[in-house]
Amino acid sequence: MRDQGSVPLVHGVLCVDAAGDIRWMRRFPERVFEILLDPQGNLQAFAPDGIYTFRSSGELIRREPRSMKGVILVSMRLPSTR
């Protein structure tokens, strides 16, 4: 049961200008784990289901699907040197 006034968690990307104003926002069904600018100045958001490329206006240029299903992410701990 949710508290009154609460909203479900949403994953998204905000584009903020130099003055700190939000220019645009895009929501994603899953978390975005990396954001880069490509050589043309477009924003690329990497999510488990694909790579999304946006113009500076917020227009979606393309989505390159990529499947993370079946991929096992492993963290390794280095042996102690004590």
URURZI-V545159 format. One record per residue. N is the residue number from 1. RES is the residue in three letters. SS is DSSP state (hx for helix, st for strand, lp for the rest). PSI is psi in whole degrees, -180 to 180 (NA if undefined). BURIAL is + if it has 24 or more other C-alpha atoms within 12 Angstrom, else -. Layout:
N_RES_SS_PSI_BURIAL, N_RES_SS_PSI_BURIAL
This chain:
1_MET_lp_134_-, 2_ARG_lp_151_-, 3_ASP_lp_153_-, 4_GLN_lp_135_-, 5_GLY_lp_-6_-, 6_SER_lp_158_-, 7_VAL_lp_153_-, 8_PRO_lp_152_-, 9_LEU_lp_134_-, 10_VAL_lp_136_-, 11_HIS_st_138_-, 12_GLY_st_176_-, 13_VAL_st_132_+, 14_LEU_st_141_+, 15_CYS_st_117_+, 16_VAL_st_135_-, 17_ASP_lp_180_-, 18_ALA_lp_-27_-, 19_ALA_lp_-6_-, 20_GLY_lp_6_-, 21_ASP_lp_141_-, 22_ILE_st_121_-, 23_ARG_st_-42_-, 24_TRP_st_164_-, 25_MET_st_142_-, 26_ARG_st_137_+, 27_ARG_st_150_-, 28_PHE_st_149_-, 29_PRO_lp_-23_-, 30_GLU_lp_171_-, 31_ARG_lp_145_-, 32_VAL_st_127_+, 33_PHE_st_-6_-, 34_GLU_st_142_-, 35_ILE_st_129_-, 36_LEU_st_162_-, 37_LEU_st_132_-, 38_ASP_lp_173_-, 39_PRO_lp_-24_-, 40_GLN_lp_-1_-, 41_GLY_lp_9_-, 42_ASN_lp_148_-, 43_LEU_st_132_+, 44_GLN_st_125_+, 45_ALA_st_123_+, 46_PHE_st_118_+, 47_ALA_st_163_+, 48_PRO_lp_-30_-, 49_ASP_lp_-6_-, 50_GLY_st_176_+, 51_ILE_st_122_+, 52_TYR_st_132_+, 53_THR_st_126_+, 54_PHE_st_145_+, 55_ARG_lp_168_-, 56_SER_lp_-20_-, 57_SER_lp_-13_-, 58_GLY_lp_-6_+, 59_GLU_lp_130_-, 60_LEU_st_120_-, 61_ILE_st_-47_-, 62_ARG_st_161_-, 63_ARG_st_121_-, 64_GLU_st_110_-, 65_PRO_st_144_-, 66_ARG_lp_134_-, 67_SER_lp_129_-, 68_MET_lp_3_-, 69_LYS_lp_135_-, 70_GLY_lp_-5_-, 71_VAL_lp_131_-, 72_ILE_lp_120_-, 73_LEU_lp_129_-, 74_VAL_lp_136_-, 75_SER_lp_138_-, 76_MET_lp_141_-, 77_ARG_lp_128_-, 78_LEU_lp_147_-, 79_PRO_lp_147_-, 80_SER_lp_143_-, 81_THR_lp_23_-, 82_ARG_lp_NA_-
